[in-house]
Amino acid sequence: MLSFVVKSKMRPMNLQYISDSEGQTTGVFIPIDEWNYLKSKYKEIEKEEISIPDWHKNLVRERLDEYNKKPGSALDFDASMDEIKKSL
């Protein structure tokens, strides 16, 4: 995990970048004090609402039903990703 101090007009932030085993950045950790500061400055930051369309919920339910009927038919994610990378 890498740590950086990001300087902006508001105040420095001690961000930590999270990386996977291949060095790709997969996330950012914001210390709680800085998160609370952002929430106080931008009141709408936690009000974001995520709406999942019904067609998407139905599709996921169908796929879960299929998996539950034949769990052995599922592909291993890592093996599938390896195969994709080989073909690139």
Protein Blocks (a to p, Z undefined) as FASTA:
>chain_A
ZZdddddfkbccdddddddfkopafbdcddfklmmmmmmmmmmlmmpccdddfklmmmmm
mmmmmmmmmmmlpccfklmmmmmmmmZZ
